[in-house]
Amino acid sequence: MQDVTDRIYEAAFQPECWPATLNDLAAASGSLGGVLQVVRRGDAPRWTASAEVQGAFAAYAQAADFTATHERAARWVARGQSFLRDIDVFDPADLVADPSRKLLASLGLGHQIGAILPLPTGDTACFTFERRLADGPHSTRAQNILNSHLSHLARAGMMAARLGLELARARVEAMTQIGLPAAVLRADGQIVAMNAALRAMDDLILATPQGKVTLVAPRQSHRLSVALNAVQAEAAAASIPLRNGSNLRPVVLHLLPLRRTARALFPGGDIMLVVTPLAVTRMVPSVEALCGLFDLSLSEARLAAALSSGRTLAEAAAEAGITVKTARTYLERVFQKTVTHQQSELVALLKSAPWLPSPDTGPTIPGI
């Protein structure tokens, strides 16, 4: 599975690798093939697919009624930001009547498992994996396998949204093209290249005289060092929530490993550092989003979400079936991981996390 993870980060910077990567994930989950859609509000969705389903999905994209797919996406989002099977989202009668499923079945597909992931950039990444109707729905094991890659796919989807799904061979110049503050680093934090947007954030991040990257706040700089070591040692990405010192704007610093042929795009680099702003919303972020953004455990994320919705610590503890003392322990861990110091600051940060509209608010994104 580590090889699949490496392929995900390879595709993040070399989008022509997505079809093969989706194929690997499809094979691991017992699917015929996989599809990635990148959706930006107001634009037509861009997509890529593994070879086995590319023709069928091209026909689907041409024939689909996106009013119906809006409703389908809203149903998916209402159940959470993780991989869900169609049988988890629809009851049997609704599933049979679903026009998107009928169209997929007419194209040789029919059963589907998917995740709709809001990205800190305001884009949306939709990953779906397809099975033939005659082969039955995906297993819970397949669901667990895909969810084990969810945070990797969310980070790689962010890069796909900005780099596009076309060929990306522009090497370091691509950092400017994605429109985000970014840098390429060696494993020890030495800067290989840094774009102007990141250099302008000198109230948050700096280049040391030795040519390494550091954060202005000492505590945050220590977290960066720990995260850099973890990314290199464990070949896993990391995300660090920060506050921009000039206006306390919440941002997230992402460290993405450069793997396989992606390293050829950025010679001498081991890690891509990207800073993304968080769009402020009054909605309470989902547990899955909090786990992915801030590396919270499920219990920590549930407590944080409860506090964000206006519950007191005692109420949140009672709801979770834990003692207030245990809840305080969880809260201390949440403070550490989100770099906050009090409950009001935590709630303000969490309500800046990305969200997708529920059916009641009216979805505006096309989805499968």
C-alpha positions in Angstrom: 0.0 0.0 0.0 3.0 2.3 0.5 3.6 2.0 -3.2 0.1 3.2 -3.9 0.6 6.2 -1.5 3.8 7.1 -3.4 1.9 6.9 -6.7 -0.7 9.3 -5.3 2.0 11.9 -4.6 3.6 11.3 -7.9 0.3 12.1 -9.6 0.0 15.2 -7.5 2.8 16.8 -9.4 2.7 14.8 -12.6 -1.0 14.7 -13.5 -0.5 12.4 -16.5 0.1 9.7 -13.8 -3.5 9.9 -12.5 -5.0 7.3 -14.8 -2.5 4.6 -13.6 -2.8 5.7 -10.0 -6.6 5.5 -10.2 -6.2 2.1 -11.7 -4.0 1.0 -8.8 -6.6 2.2 -6.3 -9.4 0.5 -8.3 -7.5 -2.8 -8.2 -6.9 -2.5 -4.4 -10.7 -1.8 -3.9 -12.0 -4.5 -6.2 -13.3 -1.8 -8.7 -13.3 -1.8 -12.5 -11.8 1.6 -12.6 -11.6 5.1 -11.0 -12.4 8.7 -11.8 -11.1 12.0 -10.5 -13.1 15.2 -11.0 -11.9 18.6 -10.1 -14.6 21.2 -9.7 -14.3 24.9 -9.3 -17.4 27.0 -8.7 -18.7 28.4 -11.9 -16.5 26.2 -14.2 -17.2 23.0 -15.9 -15.7 20.0 -14.1 -12.4 18.7 -15.3 -11.8 15.0 -15.0 -9.5 12.1 -15.7 -10.1 8.4 -15.4 -8.3 5.0 -15.5 -8.3 3.4 -18.9 -10.9 0.7 -18.1 -13.7 3.3 -17.5 -12.4 6.3 -19.5 -14.7 5.6 -22.5 -17.8 5.0 -20.3 -17.2 8.1 -18.2 -16.6 10.3 -21.3 -20.1 9.2 -22.5 -21.5 9.8 -19.0 -20.0 13.3 -18.9 -21.7 14.1 -22.3 -25.1 12.7 -21.4 -25.4 13.4 -17.7 -28.1 15.8 -16.4 -26.0 17.8 -13.9 -29.2 18.9 -12.1 -29.6 15.3 -11.1 -25.9 15.0 -10.3 -26.1 18.1 -8.0 -28.7 16.3 -6.0 -26.6 13.1 -6.0 -23.5 15.0 -4.8 -25.6 16.7 -2.0 -26.8 13.3 -0.8 -23.2 12.1 -0.6 -22.0 15.3 1.2 -24.7 15.0 3.7 -23.3 11.7 4.9 -19.8 12.9 5.4 -16.5 13.6 3.7 -15.2 10.0 3.4 -15.5 7.2 0.9 -19.2 6.0 0.9 -20.8 3.3 -1.2 -23.9 4.1 -3.1 -25.8 1.6 -0.9 -24.8 3.7 2.1 -26.1 6.9 0.6 -29.4 5.7 -1.0 -32.1 3.4 0.2 -32.9 0.6 -2.3 -35.9 2.3 -3.9 -34.1 5.6 -4.4 -31.0 3.8 -5.7 -33.1 2.0 -8.4 -34.8 5.3 -9.4 -31.5 7.4 -9.4 -31.1 8.7 -13.0 -27.3 8.9 -12.7 -27.1 5.2 -11.7 -29.4 4.3 -14.6 -27.0 6.1 -17.0 -24.0 4.5 -15.5 -25.6 1.1 -15.8 -26.4 1.7 -19.4 -22.7 2.3 -20.0 -21.6 -1.0 -18.3 -21.1 0.4 -14.8 -23.6 0.9 -12.1 -22.2 0.5 -8.6 -20.1 3.2 -7.1 -18.0 4.2 -4.1 -16.9 7.8 -3.8 -15.6 10.7 -1.7 -16.3 14.4 -2.3 -13.6 16.4 -0.7 -13.7 20.2 -0.2 -10.2 21.7 -0.5 -8.7 24.6 1.4 -8.4 26.4 -2.0 -12.2 26.5 -2.5 -12.0 23.8 -5.1 -13.6 20.4 -4.8 -12.1 17.0 -5.7 -14.4 14.1 -6.4 -12.9 10.6 -6.4 -15.2 7.7 -7.5 -14.5 4.0 -8.2 -16.8 2.0 -10.4 -18.1 -1.6 -10.5 -20.4 -3.3 -13.0 -23.9 -3.7 -11.7 -23.7 -7.4 -12.1 -20.7 -7.6 -9.8 -22.6 -6.1 -6.8 -21.7 -3.2 -4.5 -18.2 -2.6 -3.0 -17.3 -4.4 0.2 -16.7 -2.7 3.5 -13.1 -3.9 3.1 -12.8 -1.9 -0.1 -14.3 1.1 1.7 -11.7 0.8 4.5 -8.8 0.5 2.0 -9.9 3.7 0.2 -10.5 5.6 3.4 -6.9 4.7 4.5 -5.7 6.9 1.6 -8.3 9.7 2.1 -5.9 12.3 3.5 -3.3 11.6 0.8 -6.0 11.9 -1.9 -7.2 15.2 -0.4 -3.7 16.8 -0.5 -3.0 15.4 -4.0 -6.4 16.6 -5.2 -5.5 20.1 -4.0 -2.5 20.1 -6.3 -4.5 18.6 -9.2 -7.0 21.5 -8.8 -4.3 24.1 -9.1 -1.9 22.4 -11.5 -4.7 21.1 -13.7 -5.1 17.6 -15.0 -3.0 18.2 -18.1 0.6 17.5 -18.5 2.8 19.3 -16.0 6.4 19.6 -17.0 7.2 23.1 -16.0 9.3 22.1 -13.0 9.9 24.8 -10.5 8.0 27.4 -12.5 4.8 25.3 -11.8 4.8 26.7 -8.3 4.0 30.2 -9.7 1.4 28.7 -12.0 -0.6 27.1 -9.2 -1.1 30.5 -7.7 -0.2 29.5 -4.1 2.8 30.3 -1.9 5.1 27.3 -2.3 8.6 26.0 -2.0 10.6 22.9 -2.9 12.7 21.6 0.0 15.3 19.0 0.6 14.7 16.5 3.4 16.6 18.6 5.9 14.5 21.8 5.2 17.1 23.3 2.8 15.3 25.4 0.2 15.7 24.3 -3.4 13.3 26.9 -4.8 10.7 29.3 -3.3 8.2 31.4 -5.2 7.6 35.1 -4.7 4.2 34.5 -3.1 5.8 32.6 -0.2 8.7 35.0 0.2 6.1 37.8 0.7 4.7 35.9 3.7 7.7 37.0 5.8 5.5 37.6 8.9 4.8 33.8 8.9 7.7 32.0 7.2 11.3 32.9 6.5 14.5 31.7 4.8 17.3 31.4 7.3 20.9 32.7 6.4 21.8 29.0 6.0 19.2 28.7 3.3 16.7 26.6 5.3 13.0 27.3 5.8 11.7 28.3 9.3 8.6 29.8 10.8 8.6 33.1 12.7 7.0 31.7 15.9 9.5 29.4 17.7 6.8 26.9 18.7 5.5 26.7 15.2 9.0 26.4 13.8 9.5 23.4 16.1 6.4 21.8 14.7 7.7 22.3 11.2 11.0 20.6 12.0 9.1 17.6 13.5 6.8 17.5 10.5 9.7 17.6 8.0 11.3 14.7 9.8 8.1 12.7 9.8 7.4 13.3 6.1 10.9 12.1 5.2 11.0 9.1 7.6 7.4 7.9 7.1 6.8 9.0 3.5 3.6 10.6 4.7 2.3 14.1 4.1 1.6 16.5 7.0 -0.6 19.6 7.5 0.1 22.4 10.1 -2.5 25.0 10.9 -1.1 28.5 11.3 -2.1 32.1 11.8 -0.7 34.7 9.4 0.9 37.2 11.8 -0.2 40.4 10.0 -3.9 39.8 10.2 -4.4 36.5 12.0 -5.8 35.0 8.7 -5.9 31.2 9.2 -3.8 29.2 6.8 -2.6 25.6 6.6 0.9 24.7 5.7 1.0 21.4 3.7 4.2 19.3 3.3 3.8 16.8 0.4 6.5 14.2 -0.3 7.9 14.2 -3.9 7.9 10.6 -4.9 8.8 8.5 -7.9 9.0 10.4 -11.2 7.6 13.5 -9.5 11.1 14.1 -8.1 12.3 14.6 -11.7 10.1 17.6 -12.0 11.9 19.4 -9.1 15.5 18.4 -9.2 17.2 18.1 -5.8 13.8 18.3 -4.0 12.3 15.9 -1.5 9.3 17.8 -0.3 6.9 20.4 -1.6 5.7 23.0 0.9 2.4 24.8 0.0 0.5 27.3 2.1 -3.3 27.5 1.5 -5.7 30.0 3.1 -8.9 28.7 4.7 -12.2 30.3 3.6 -14.3 31.5 6.5 -17.7 30.0 6.9 -20.4 29.9 9.6 -20.9 26.1 9.0 -19.4 23.5 11.4 -16.8 21.4 9.6 -17.3 17.7 9.5 -15.4 15.2 11.6 -13.7 13.8 8.5 -12.5 17.2 7.4 -11.0 18.0 10.8 -9.2 14.7 10.9 -7.7 15.3 7.5 -6.8 19.0 8.0 -5.3 18.9 11.5 -4.4 15.2 11.9 -6.8 14.9 14.8 -7.9 11.4 16.0 -11.6 10.5 15.5 -12.3 11.2 19.2 -10.5 14.5 19.2 -12.3 15.6 16.0 -15.7 14.7 17.4 -15.0 16.8 20.5 -13.8 19.7 18.4 -16.8 19.6 16.1 -19.1 19.5 19.1 -17.5 22.6 20.6 -17.7 24.3 17.2 -21.4 23.7 17.1 -21.8 25.7 20.4 -21.8 22.9 23.0 -20.0 23.4 26.3 -17.1 21.0 27.2 -19.4 19.2 29.7 -22.2 18.8 27.1 -19.7 17.6 24.5 -18.3 15.1 27.0 -21.7 13.8 27.9 -22.7 13.4 24.2 -19.5 11.4 23.5 -20.0 9.2 26.6 -16.7 10.3 28.3 -15.8 12.1 31.5 -15.1 15.8 31.5 -11.6 15.0 32.6 -11.1 12.8 29.5 -12.6 15.6 27.4 -10.1 18.1 28.8 -7.3 15.7 27.8 -8.6 15.5 24.3 -9.0 19.3 24.2 -5.4 19.8 25.2 -4.3 17.6 22.3 -6.5 19.5 19.9 -5.0 22.8 21.1 -1.5 21.4 20.4 -2.4 20.1 17.0 -4.2 23.2 15.9 -1.7 25.6 17.5 -4.5 27.3 19.5 -4.6 28.2 23.2 -8.2 28.7 24.2 -11.6 27.4 23.2 -12.8 30.6 21.5 -9.6 30.7 19.4 -10.1 27.0 18.5 -13.7 27.5 17.4 -12.8 30.5 15.3 -10.1 28.5 13.5 -12.3 25.4 13.0 -15.1 27.5 11.5 -12.6 28.6 8.9 -12.2 24.9 7.7 -13.6 24.1 4.3 -17.2 22.8 3.9 -19.6 21.8 1.2 -23.3 22.7 1.1 -25.9 20.4 2.6 -29.0 19.5 0.6 -30.8 22.3 2.6 -28.4 25.0 1.5 -28.6 24.0 -2.2 -25.5 22.4 -3.8 -23.7 24.3 -6.5 -21.2 21.7 -7.5 -21.6 19.0 -10.1 -20.7 15.5 -8.9 -21.3 11.9 -9.6 
